Amino acid sequence: MADPPPKTRRPREKYSKLICLACRTRRIRCLLPTDLTISPGPEPQDPDKACQRCRQNNLACVVDSTTLGRPGRKRMRTDESLAGGSRDAGSERRDGERRDEEELMGIAALEVEDFLLSYPEEGKEGGGGVVANVKPTRLEMSEAFLRPYHLFTALLGRDRGFARELGGGASSVPEVLEIVTVQMAEGLDRCLVWHRLFDPGIPRLPALRAEIAAMDSGQPQRLAAVFLFALLCDMAFDVPHTSLAPYRHLHSTIGGIARHHGQQLQFLLPRCEYTVQALVLAGEYKPLVFVTSQTVAPHAIKAVTYITSAKQVAFDLGYQEAGSRLREALDDTRTSSPADLEVLMLQALQWIRLTLLHDAQASMLSKADKANNTQRCAAQDCLDALHRASHLGRLPTHLLLAYDNLTCWLQAANSVGAVVSSWRNLGQLGDIVRAHQAFSVTQRARMDGLIIQNFPSAEAIVVLQIAEMRRNILQTYLVGQALFFAIMAGVLDATKHASVQPDQALSIGDSIIAQLMAHQEGDPARTAHRRFMEQFGPSRVNDLEKILTDFITAADTLVLDGVPYVGQTRHTVGNILYTCKELVETNAAKLKGWGFLDERVDTQMILFVECARRLEAMSYGAGSESAMARGCLFTATAKLVRSLHRILQGFKRALVLRGWQQQSSEGSERERESSGLASNEAGVVSEGVDVGGGAAEGNGGNIEDQFADWDIWPHFNPFDPNDFSDLFGDGFAWDMVEGA
């Protein structure tokens, strides 16, 4: 028999000699342009020379030479923190068929990693270079998945387009009173109706303008008043209302004036109420107003500078004593005027808000220090005084929503603190959650009556809906924290771990899934931690979806004095992004552990798209091409929500493709003599999905058959198959990124 002809090696393609760092990290083919000369180096390639994937995902394409002309092997991480088995045996690639499916799933899941693990490079403000694979610390990672604003900062930290047009403030700016006339101030003030509903301490623009005109130019308070006035005008211009059309050409000028005076204010900090009010509003609505560098723009979203400075000025002004002074004024009915009482009430509300904002900056995994506890007591004292004013009927109508919101917020913050302190005691965790639920019911009944009694009917409907939205957000967040710490308590050894560490919070995904798979629902041998999740987990997906649905409904239907709904910027974008992230984590965990997505994933994908559209419509010009470069948080959030939507699309697409492959191979599988062979060769949903034999009775652990036959889920899913829930709390998800 003649020898077979020798095989001819086909020409090696360009990708075999060069590869970008992003594709090398993921061990995927790097499709670089073949008609251009590309030189490897530490600097990102021009957009026309970037690889296909980097162009599609707006990533920096840093090209390097490969070893021996082939793509370099992915460098394995050697961190001791990951030695505990964050990657399971099922993640090894066994054959070409599985490799294709895993890469499809991996690319979808790693969209989050592309955002989280890169930061803009210093000195690249305009063009926007990105340092690839510069990973945050483990504490930063855990905080990003426990706190909305930390997540927002982490995601925007790698986007080259965000805030690239920010620059230094002008050396001189026009006088704001010469630009904003009295008539214009009245028109702008009418667009601040939603801002004033959330923060009743916002002054009227015409009155503030008159005060500024009466001040001497050398007064320190004038700087704070001018900054507050320009900031409020800038905030009003962001409202998408047709009445501002004649003044739109002045928007950028007003914004420049606000930035100019704001950069002066942060160093002088005049001790007056205008400074406190301006800093609080800047942190909530315009956190980039002090920023002149694209590199630090994402970090400004956490508003640390604004909150810390505002709290210090408020402390110097004695806001922490507003509670005791308010009680004295309530007792002295002869000399206390309604105006004096309102000033004290506003100071009490402001101190509560600043205390809660300041506490939110601390790590979820750290214990509060004594200073914070003292200030929290002062905040509680202020709230007690406000309670008394409310029971006496002395609380003005326009303060009711802020009073209700801060009351529920402080209660939720105290509950979360109790959860962190009692995280090993499941009985106490359950009592904390139930106590907050009972408090919410009581507070709702009391405040609904006051709102209906004091507000006009049309306005009362709006206020009631806003109040209910906020209570639902706080309740959902608290339950998520309780579930997370309950899971941690079930995984960590009490004799070795006195507290939760960031590394532990980021590497427990596989243990959680194993714990949930260990017992079926109703099994007498299931652990107490499992029972805790059965009690508080089943409604979580519905609660998360309700947050998104409430936002869409509010954006579509709520109108106040002719102005459509405008939410508090940082509060709105942080909660929407965080909720969407939670739903993606839920689906990723179910996909990894059980091989299916949530039964409502289609609805969730629709909600993501609709939320993105409403976010872009909430600020004037948010849908324009320049909005991202200007640092519009609504536009940035819409972009990130759409990225999370694409991840869900990738998950679902991979499941559909696998289903097609299963159907095409069913005929040949029936002819196989060994059922074990069929089980071993069955496709796996994604990297890390490995059910194992006996996972479902009568099914031999074949995940393909389980997916095809929905009747098997009652034997496999630990909860009601018609109510798939988010069982993993706010802290579980990093395996979605690390494990792919």
N, C-alpha and C positions, 0 to 999 in steps of 0.2 A: 504494500500500500504506500502510495506516494506521500511524502511529508506535506503537511499543510503549508501554504505559502506564508511567509513571515508577515506579521502584523505591521502595518505602517502607522506611525504615530502622527496624528493630525497636528497641524500647527498650533502652538500654544497661544492663547488669547492674551489680550492686554491685562486682563484682570489677574492673570497668574503671576505677573511681575510686580504689580502694585495693588495695594488694598488700603481702604481708609480704616481708621481706627474704630469707627462705629460698626462697620461690617465685620471687622476682625473680632471684635468683642462678642458678636453674636454668631460667629462661624457661619456666615452666609456669603453667597457670591456677591462681589462688589462690581457692579456694572458701571465702569468708568467709560467716558467717551473714547472712541477708538480713532477719531479723526483729529484729535488735538494732542499736543505735546504736554505731558503732565510731569512735573518734577516733584519728587517727594520732599517733604520738609515739615517743620513744626507749625507753619502758618496754614490756616484754612485756604483751600483752593477757591478761585473765583467761581461764582454760581454756574457759569457755562462749563467749567471743568469738574464740577462736583459729580459724584456718582448719582445714579438714578434714585436711590433711596434717600440720600441726604437732600436732594432737591425736592423730593416729594414731602419730606417732613421738616423742611426748613432747618436742617442741621448743618453745623460746620463740618466740612469734609476735609479732614486732616489726613493726607495720603502718606503712606510709608511703604518701604520696599518689603517684599515678602521673603521668607527664608527658602532658598533653593527654588525660587520661582513659583512657590505654591502658597496659598493662604496660610498665615501663621496659625498655629493651634491656640485655642483660647487658653489664656493663662488662668490656672486654677487659683482660687482664693485660699490663703493659708491662715486667715484670721482665726485665732482661737475661739472667737465668739461664734464662728460658724462651724466649729468642729462637732457640734452636737447633732449634726445630721439635718441641716436645713435643706439638703437635696436628698431625695430618696432614690432607691435603686431603680425605680421605674423611669428615672430621667435619663438613663443611658440610652444612646441610640443603637438599635439592634440591626436594622436593615434599612434599605433605601426607601421602602414604602412608608415606614413609620417616620423617617427623617423628614419627608415632604410635609406630612401632616403636622409634626411637631414644630417645624419651622413656621408654618402658617399660623399656628396658635401662638408661637413665641413672638413673632413679629407683632401680632396684635397686642399681646400683653405688655411687651416692652415699649409700647408707645409711652406709657407712664414713666418708665425708666429714662427714656430720652428726655423727658421734661425734668424729672427730679434730679438727675445726677450730672448736670452740667451747669456751669455758670458763665456769664459774660466775662470776657478777658479784660483786664485793666488796660486802658489806653485804646480801646476799640469802641468808643462811644458811638460814633456814627455808623461805620460799616458793620460793627458788631461781630467781632470774632468770638468764638466760644471755645473754652478749654474742655476738651472731651474727657469724660470719665473722672472728673474731679468730684469725688463723692462727699456728701455731707457726713458729719459725725453720726454715730448711732443715736445719740440723743436728739439731734436735729431730725433724723428720720422718724423716730418715735413721736416727736412733737408734731411733725407734719401730718401724721395719721391719727392724731388725737385732738388737734386744734384747727379750726377752719382757717384762721389767718396765717398760721405757720404753713399750712398746706398751700395756700395761695402764694405765699412768698417763695416756697420751694419750686412750684410749678412755673412761675413767671421768671424765676432766676435764670433760666436758660434761653429765654426767648429773645432773639436778637432784634426783633422789631418793636418790643415793648419799650416805650418812653425814650426812643432813640433821638427824638427831636428836642429833648429837654436841654437847656443850656443855662449858662450863668445869668444872673439878673442884670438888668441894665443899670448903669451908674446913676442915671437920673430918669425919672418918670414924670408924666404930667400930674398935676393936682387932680385928685379924684373928684373933688367937688365941682371942678370946672367941666368935667365930662358928664357926670351924672347930675342932671337937673332934678328939681323937685318932682316934676311930672314923670320923669323917667324912673325916679326912685319909687313912686307910687305904683307904677306898672310892674316893676321888678318885685316889689313887696307882695303883690297879689299872687305871684308864682311861688311864694315860699309857704303856702298854706300847709302843705304836707310836712315840710321841715319843722314848722312851728307846732304842728300837732304832736310830733315825736319829742321835740325839745321846746317847751313853752317859754323858756328863758330867752329865746331869740328876740331881739328888739325890733321895732318897726323901723324900716329904712328911712322914711321921711323924718321921724323923730331923731334917729341917730345922726342923720345928716345935719340937722339943726344944732345938735349938741357939738358936733365936730366944728361947725362954723363958729361957734361961740368960744372955743378953746384957743388958748395961746399956742403958737407954733412950737414953743419950747417945752411944753408939758409932756412928760413921759406917757401920761394916759392918752394923749392925742395919737401917738403912734399905734397903741393898741386899738383905739377906736377906729382909726383909718383902716388898719388891717382888717378888722372885723367888718367894716362897711364894705370894703372892696371884696372880701371873701364872700359875703352874703350876695353881693351883686353877681359875682362869678357863679355861685351856686344857682342863682335864679336863672342865669343864662343857660344853664345845663338843662333846664326843664323844657321839654318839647311842646311849647305852647305858642300858638299863632300870634298872640298879642305882642310878643317880643320881636316880631319881624322887623319893625322900623329901627330897632336898636342892635340887631345882630352884628353889624359891622364893627361894633365897639367891644365885642366879646373878648377878643384877643388882647386888646388894650387893657381892659379891666383885669384880665388874668395876669398880665405883666405887672400891673400895679400891686396886685395881691402878693405875687411872688417877691417883689422888691421889698415891700414893707414886712412881709413875713420873715425874710432872711435877716432883717434887722431885729425883729421882735425876739427871735430865738436866742439872741445874745443879751438883750437888754431886759426882757421879761418885766415890764412895769407891773407893780403890785396893784392891780385893779381888777374889777369884775369883768371888764372887757377882755383882758388877757385870758382869763379862765374860759370864758365863753368862746373866744376865737380859737383857742387851742383845741378845745373839745370838738368844735365843728370841723376844724381842719383835719383832725385825726379821723373823723367819721366820713366826711364828704370829699376832702381834698388832701389826702395823705402825701401827695407828691408836691405840695406847694412849696416846701422847703428844699426840694431836691434839685440839684444841678448836674447830677451824674447818672448816667444810665445804669451803671454798675450797682449803685445803692438803691435805685428806685424800687425794686421788689421788696427790699427790707423795710422801706418806709411804710409799707402796707400794714405792718404790725403796729404802727403808730406809737412805738415806745417813747420817742422823744416828746411827742405831743402830750401823751398821758402823764408821763413823769413830771414834765414841766408844769402842766396845768394843776396837777395835784399839789405840787410844792407851793405854787402861788396861792391856791385855795387854802392850804394849811396856814400860810402866813396871814391870810385874811380872816382866819378863824372859822372857816366853813365847818370844821369838825365839831364846833360847839353850837351849830345851828339848832340841833335838837333841843338842848336845854334852854336856849334862848326862846325857841318857839313855844315851849311849854309855859315859860314865864309870861310870854305875851298872850297866850290863850287864857291864862288865869287873870291877867290884868285887862279886863274888858273895857275899862274906862279910858285908858290912854293908848291902847293899841288900835291903830286904824287898819282897815282892810289892806291898804297898800303896804304897811309895815309887815303885816302877817304874810303877804304874798312874797315879799323879798326874802323873809326867813324860810318860807316853804321852798322857794327856788334854790336857795343855798343848801338846804337839806337834801333836796333831790339831786343837786349837782354833786354833793359829797358822796352820796350813795353810788351814783354813776361812776365817779372817778375811782372809788374804792374797788368796785367790781371790775372795771377796766384794768386797773393796776394789778389786781389779783390774777386776772386772766393771762398776764405776761409770764407768770411763774410756771415752772414745769409741772405737768400733771403728776409726775412721778416723785416729786419732792415734797417735803413737809413745809407747811407755812411757818415763818419765823414769828417771834413774839411781836415785832412791830406791826406785822400784817394783822395779827390777831387783835391788837389794840385798836387799829384803825377799823377793822371789821366791827368791833364793838361800838365805835363811834357811829358807824353807818347804821347799825341796828338801833342805836339810840335816836338817830334822826328819823328812821322809819317808824319807830314807836310814837314819836311826836306827831308825825303825819297821820298815823292811825287815829290818834286822839282828835286831831283837827277834822278828820273825815267823819268820825262818829258824832262830833259836835255840829256837823253841817257847815264848817267854816272853810272847807277846801273848795277853791274856785273850780268851775266846770272845766276850764281849759287845762287844768292840771291833772284831771282824772286819769287819762290814758297813761301819762308818764308815771303817775303814782302806781297804777296797776302793774305796768310793765316792770318797774324797778322792784316792786314788792315780790312779784313772781321770780324775777331774776335773782334777787338776794336769797330767797328761799331755795331756789335750785342750786345756787353756788354753795350754800351751807350744806345741802344734801350731797353734792358732789364731794365736798371736803370730808363729810362723814363717810362716804363710800371709800375714799382713799385711805382714811384712817382705819376703817373696819373691814378691809378687803378680804381678810381670811375668815371672817365670821359670816357665813351665808345667811344665818337667821337675821342678823342685823342688816345686811344688805337688802333682804326682802322687806324688812320693816321700814327701811329708809325710802324705798321706792313706793311702798303702799302709803306711807305717811305723806309723801309729796303728791301722790294721786288724790288723796283725800283733801289735802290743802287746796289743790287746783279746783276741785269741785266746789268747795266752800267759797273760795275767792271768786269763782265765776258767778255763782249765785248772788253774792253780795254786790259785785261790781256791775253786773248786768242791770240790776235794779237801779243803781245810781246813774248809770249811763242813760238808760231809757227815761229816767225821771228828769235829767238835767239837759240833755241834748235835744235839739229838734229832731223829728222823726227820721228825716233823710240822713242827717249827719250821724244819728245814733246807730243806724245800720252799718255805716262805714266803720265807726269806732268799735262796735261789737265784733266785726269781722277781723279787724286788725288785732284786737286783744286776743281773740281766740287763736289766730295764727301764731302769735308769739308764745302763748301757753303750750301749744302743741310742739313747737320747736324745742322749748326747754324740757318738756316731759320726755320727748324722744331722745334728746341728748343725755339726760340723766339715766334712762334705761340702758342706753348703749354703754355708758361708763360702768354701770353696775354689772352688765353682762361681761364686759371685758375683764374686770377685776375678779369676777366669779370664775371665769375660765382660767385666769392666771393662778388663782388659789387652787384650782384642781390640778394644775400641771406642775407647779413648783413645790418642792419639798419644804415643808415648814421648818425642818431642822437645819436647813442649809440656806434658806432665803428669808431674811427678815423683811425685805421690801422688794419691790419690783424694780429691776434694772432695765435700761433701754435695750441692751442686747437680748435679754430674755423676752421682752415685749415684742421683739422683731423676729423671733425664731421659734415660735410655738405653733405655727400653722399646722404642721403635720401631726403634732401631738393632739391638737384640738380635734382634727378629723378622726384620728384613731380613737379618741375617747368617745366621740359621738357614734362611731360605728360599733363600739364594743357591745352595746346593748340595744335592743329594740324598745319601742315605746311600750310602757307597761311592765317591763321586765323588773321583777322585785329586786334583782341584784344591781340595778343601775345606781350610780353614785348620787350623792346629794347635789353635786355640782350639775350633773345632768338634769336632775329634777328642777333645779333653779332655772336652767335654760328652757325647760319645757314650760315653766310657769310664765316667764317674762319674754321669751323669744318669739312665739308664734305671730304676734301682731306687728313685729318690727318693720317688715317690708311694707305693710299697709301704712304704717305711720310715716315712713320715709317718703312713700309716694304721695301721701297727703300733704306734706310740706311743699312738694313741687306743684301739686294740683292747686293748693291754696294760693301760691304765688301767681300761677297762670290766671286763676279766677280774679284775683285782685287787680292784676295788670289789665284785664279785659273789662272789668265792670265797675271798679271803684272810681268815683269822681267826687272831688271836694271843691266847692265854689268854682266849678267849671274847669278845674285842673285835674287831669288824669293822674292815677296813682303813681307816686314817686317814692320808692322805698329808701331807707337810709343806705347809703352806698356800700360802706364796708360791711355792715350787718347783712345786707341783702346778698351781695356777691359771695361772702364767706359761707353763708348757710346753704345757698344753692349749690355751690361747687362741692362743699363737704357732703351734702346729701347725695349728689350724683356719684361721688367717689364711693360712698357707702354701698350704694346699689351695685356698682361695678364689682366691688369686693365680694359682695354676697354671691353674685353669679360666678365669679372666678373661684371662690371657695367650693361652691357646689359642683362646678365643673371639675375641679381637681379631686375632690373627695368622692363624688358620686357619678360624675360623667354626664350631668345634665345641667341645663340652665333653669332659672326660675320660670315658673309657668306664665308669669306676667312680664317676661322680658320684652315682648313686643310693645306692650303698653309703656314700659319704662323707656324704651328707645324713642317712642313718640313724645313722651314727657320731656326728655332731654332736648329734642329739637325745638319743641314749643317754648321751653324755658330760654333757650338761646335766643330765639326770636324776640321774646318779651324783654330780655335784658338789653338787646340792641335798640329796642324802641323806647327804653326808659330814659335815655339821655339824648339830647339834641346832637346830631352828628355822630352817634355811636356806631352807625352802620357804614360810615365813610371809610375810605381806604387809609386816611391819615389818622383815624381815631386811635389805632394801636400805637402809632408813633408818638401821639400826644399823651399817652399814658392813661387812656380812658379805661377805668376798671370794669365797666359794663361790657365793653368790647372784648377786653382780655378774658373775662369770665366766660362770655359766649364762645370764644375760641376754645377754651379749655373744656367746656362742656361738650362741644362737638368732638373734641379729641377722645373724651370718654365714650361718647356715642360710637365712634369708630372702633373702639376696643370691643364693645358689645357686638358690633357688626362682625368683627373678626371671629369672635367666639361662635356666633351663630352660623357663620359661613362654614367654619370648619366642621361643625356638627352636621350641616346639610351635606357637605362633600363626603363625609364619612358614611352618612346614610346611603348615599348613592353607591359608594363602593361596596357597602354591605349587601345591597340589593343585587348588584351585579355578580357577587360571589356566592349568593345563597345556593344557587344550583349546584355548584361544584362542592360546596361545603357539605351538602346532604350526602354526597357520594363518598365522603371520607369515612374510613372505617374506625378511626380513632377520634372520639369526641375530645380527648385531651389535646390532640393536635389542633383541632379547630379552636379550642380555647386559647392555646398558646399563640396562634397566629392571628387572633382577632385584633382589630385595630384599637388603639388606645386613644382616648379623646385628646389628651394633651399631656405634655411632659409633666410627670409627677402623678398622673392618674393611674393607680394600680389597685384595683379592688381586691384581687386575690381570691383563691378558691374558697367557696363556702360563704361568700359575702351575701348572697341571696339564696335562700333555700330552693333547691331544685333547679338551680341555674348554673352551677359549677363556676360561679364567679365570672361568667362571660358578660362583660359590660355592654357589648354590642346587642345582645339579646335583651338585656334589661332596658336599654334605650328604646328598642323597637316595641317592647311589650309593656305598656303603661300599667297593666294589672299587677306587675311585680313590685311596684313601688311601695304598697303597704307593707311588704315584707322587708323592704330595704331602707326606706326613709324613716328616720327615728321619730318623725312627727306626722301629723295629718297630711297625707299626700296632696290634699287640695289646698293646703295653706303652708306652702314652703316659706320658711322664715329666715331672717338674718340672725344666725345663732352666734355670731362671732364678735359682736360688739364693735366699738369704735377703734379698738387697737389692732384688730386682726386684719392684715392685708399684705404685709410686706412680702409674704411668700408668693403673692401674685406677681411681684416684680422680680424678686430674687430667684424664684424657683423655675422661671421659664428659660 
